[in-house]
Amino acid sequence: MRPRTPEVRVPRLVGLMAVDARESARARGLSLEAPDRPDFHLAVVEYVVRQYPQPGTEVPRDSAVHVWLDFGEGEGGGGVREPRGPAPPGGGLRRELDEPGAPCTAAPRTATALLGPP
């Protein structure tokens, strides 16, 4: 058994599920806190996306490591809601339709023009 030292290295917690991150920290003599989650002790399937202090940092035993959580890929996380570029090319229906209130400028088509001669 290793002797208990006054300082421990912070493990890498990013990518772990909340329940696994808590266990990994506890095994090193550390506790976890989630500043944005008062119900952190109930979190299970969310993933650690950020931590402070960084992995490998030596801290006093019984220190708190701060973690931030999010759902995994495709699991209902908040996601990015702002538009991302580049925008799709113009055209499509907007090119085919007249603007609201604009007079119709195209000549009406006849059934013969659409279907061809019989």
C-alpha positions in Angstrom: 0.0 0.0 0.0 1.3 3.5 -0.9 1.9 5.9 1.9 -0.6 8.8 2.1 1.1 11.9 0.9 -0.1 15.4 1.6 -0.4 16.2 -2.1 -2.0 14.2 -4.9 -2.1 14.6 -8.7 -5.5 15.6 -10.2 -6.7 12.8 -12.6 -8.0 13.4 -16.1 -11.7 13.6 -15.7 -12.8 15.1 -19.0 -14.7 12.5 -21.0 -15.8 10.5 -18.0 -19.4 10.1 -17.0 -20.2 12.0 -13.8 -20.5 8.8 -11.7 -17.1 7.6 -12.9 -15.5 11.0 -12.4 -16.7 11.1 -8.8 -15.3 7.6 -8.1 -11.9 8.5 -9.8 -11.6 11.6 -7.7 -12.6 9.9 -4.5 -10.0 7.2 -5.0 -7.3 9.9 -5.1 -8.7 11.6 -2.0 -10.3 14.5 -3.9 -13.9 15.7 -4.0 -15.8 17.1 -7.1 -17.9 20.2 -7.3 -20.0 21.4 -10.3 -20.5 25.1 -9.9 -23.4 25.2 -12.4 -25.1 22.0 -11.0 -26.5 22.1 -7.5 -27.8 18.6 -8.1 -24.4 17.3 -9.1 -24.5 14.4 -6.6 -27.5 13.0 -8.6 -25.8 13.3 -12.0 -25.0 10.0 -13.6 -24.9 9.9 -17.4 -23.7 13.5 -18.1 -20.1 13.7 -19.2 -17.3 15.9 -17.8 -16.5 18.5 -20.5 -14.1 20.7 -18.5 -12.2 20.5 -15.3 -10.1 22.8 -13.0 -7.4 22.3 -12.0 -6.0 20.6 -15.0 -5.0 16.9 -15.0 -1.5 16.3 -13.5 -1.6 19.3 -11.2 -0.5 18.6 -7.6 -3.0 19.7 -5.0 -3.5 19.1 -1.3 -5.4 15.9 -0.4 -9.1 16.6 0.2 -9.1 19.5 -2.3 -12.1 20.1 -4.5 -11.8 19.7 -8.3 -14.4 21.8 -10.3 -16.0 20.1 -13.3 -18.6 21.1 -15.9 -21.0 18.6 -17.4 -22.9 18.1 -20.6 -24.8 15.3 -22.2 -22.8 13.1 -24.7 -23.0 13.6 -28.4 -26.6 13.3 -29.6 -27.9 12.8 -26.1 -30.0 16.0 -25.9 -27.5 18.5 -24.8 -28.1 22.2 -25.3 -26.0 22.4 -28.5 -25.1 25.4 -30.5 -28.1 27.5 -31.5 -26.4 30.3 -33.5 -26.2 30.2 -37.3 -23.0 28.7 -38.7 -21.5 29.7 -42.0 -21.3 29.3 -44.8 -24.9 29.7 -45.6 -26.4 27.5 -48.3 -26.3 28.9 -51.8 -29.2 31.1 -53.0 -31.8 29.9 -55.3 -34.3 27.1 -54.9 -37.9 28.2 -54.1 -37.0 31.8 -53.4 -35.8 32.2 -57.0 -39.0 30.6 -58.4 -41.5 32.5 -56.3 -42.4 36.2 -56.6 -42.0 38.3 -53.5 -45.2 39.0 -51.6 -47.1 41.9 -53.0 -45.1 42.0 -56.3 -47.1 41.8 -59.5 -46.9 38.5 -61.4 -44.5 39.1 -64.4 -44.4 35.7 -66.0 -46.7 34.8 -68.8 -49.3 32.1 -68.0 -48.4 28.7 -69.3 -50.9 26.6 -71.2 -51.4 22.9 -70.7 -49.8 22.3 -74.2 -46.7 24.2 -73.2 -46.3 22.1 -70.0 -47.2 18.7 -71.4 -46.0 19.1 -75.0 -48.0 18.4 -78.1 -50.4 15.5 -78.1 
